[in-house]
Amino acid sequence: MIVLGIIVGVILLMLLMNGISGTITERNRKKRCKSWKVGDKLILSRGNDYYQELQKNNKSYAKLEGWTLDHLYINCGGGYVSKVSWSVLNANKSDDWRKNYDEAKKVMGCNPNFKGDVNDSNPVGRIYDGKPIDTMNEIECEVYLKKALDDEDYDTDELIKNRMEKFR
């Protein structure tokens, strides 16, 4: 009888801890997303499929299309919206910059000399195999050119050839 009481007590404690954890997570997410807007630029965590999709589409940020307390709806530039868990989110860059702008405006008493929004352009250019093509040296170009040809990635092949022209 005592063993049964201990087992039931442990199960109830685990359920209570799970409920408390869920409530805290929900409260934190509500607080985090209260000033978000549709179209915000999101920084995704590295190492997931959606981050890889961003790189493949030569994008720096995912676009926020909608959200719930359980999921985010994002566009990674492939022409479709994906329903993802919150774990893929690193930061909402647009929301952060709006807050920075508002804080600076409040302290300065006038408009700061920077914008409160995020530009979606990728200043580095195309990235291949985790390396920006614009920063490759001649040897890297030769190696990645061979890899692009082996992968039959002819668009990247052309970009690397253009980069190699700068060394001649």
N, C-alpha and C positions, 0 to 999 in steps of 0.2 A: 504494500500500500504506500509506503514511503517512497519507493522507487517510482511508482506511478505518479505520485505528487511532484517529484523532482522533474520527471520527463515533461509533464504538463506545464510546470513552471518555466522550464527552459523554452518550450515551444511558445508559450505566451510572451516571454521576454523577447524572443526573436521577432515575433509579430509586432510587438510594441516598438522595437528598434527600427524595423522596416517602415512602419507607419511614420515615425518621427523623421526618419531619413527622407522619406518621400515628401513630407510637409516642408522640410527645410529646403529641399531641392526646388520645389514648386515656388516657394516664397522668393528664393534667390533668382529664379528665372523671371518671375514677374517684375522684380525690381530691375533686373538687367535689361529687359526688353521694353520697358515702359515708354522710352523716348525714341524707339526705332521707327523707321519709315520704310515703306515699300520702295525698293530701288537702292537701298543702302549697299555699300561695298563691304564684303566680308573677307577677312583673312582666314583661310582654312588651315587646320593643323596639317603638318607634313605627314606623309606616310599613309595617306588613305587614297582610295580610288578617285575621290572628287578633287583632291589636290593634283593628282596626276592628270585628270581631265582638264583642269585649268592650264597646266603647263602645255598639254597637247594643243589646246586652243589659243596659246600665246596670250593668256590673260593673267593679270596680277591678282584680281579680286573676283570672287563670286558675287552675283547680284542677288539680293534678298527679294524674293517674290511673295513671301508670306511666312507666318509662323504660328505655332501653338506652343503650349507648355511642354509638349512631348517631341515635336518635330519642327524642323526648318524646311522651307521650300526654297531651293536655290537654283540659279541658272549659272552653269559653269562655262557658258559660251558655246555649247554644242547645239543650241537651238531647242533645248528641252529643259523642263523644270524637274528637279529631283527632290524627292521627299527624303530627308536625312535626319539622323539623330543629332542632338545638340553636341555630341562628342566631337564632331568634325569641325566645330567652330573654334577658332582661336580668338578672334576679336571682330567687332563691328567697327571698321575703320571710319566710316562716315559718321556714326554716332559719336565716336571719340573726338573727331575733329570739330563737330558741331559744339560739343561741350568745351573743347579748348577755345574755340572762337568766342563763345558766350562768356566764358570766364575772363578772357583777356579784355573783352569789350567792357565788362562790368568793372574790372580793376582800372583800366585805362581811362574810361569815361568817353571814349570815342571808338570808332571802328578800327580794328587792327589792320595792318597791311598784309594780311594773308587771308585766303578764302576759307570759309567754313565747310567746304566740301572737298571730295577726293576726286582726282583725275584718274580715269581708268586706263590711261595709256601706260604701256610698259616701256620705260626709257631705255632699258638694256637691249631690247630687241628679242629676236627669236632665241629660244633655249632648246638645245638638243642634248639629250642624255644628261641633263642637269647642269650643263655648261652653256653660258650665253655665247652665241656664235660671234658676236661683235668683240668679244674679249679673247678669243682663241688665238694662240700664236701659230706659226707656220706648221710646226710639227703636229700640234693638236688638230689643225685643219686636215692634214694628211690622214691622220688616224680616223677622225670622225667622218671624213669623206668616204673612206673605205667602208666604214660601218654603215653609213647611210646607203651606199650602193648595195651592200649585202642585204640590208633591210628593205631595199627597193623603195626608199623614201626619197623620191626625186625632187620634191620641193626643197627639202633640207639640203640635198646634194647641190642644188643650184645656189642656195644661200652660202654654203661653205665655199663653193668655187668663186663666188663674188668676193668673199672675204680673202681668199688666197690671192686674188688679183692685186690686192694692196701690198703684198709682199714682193711683187715682181717689178 
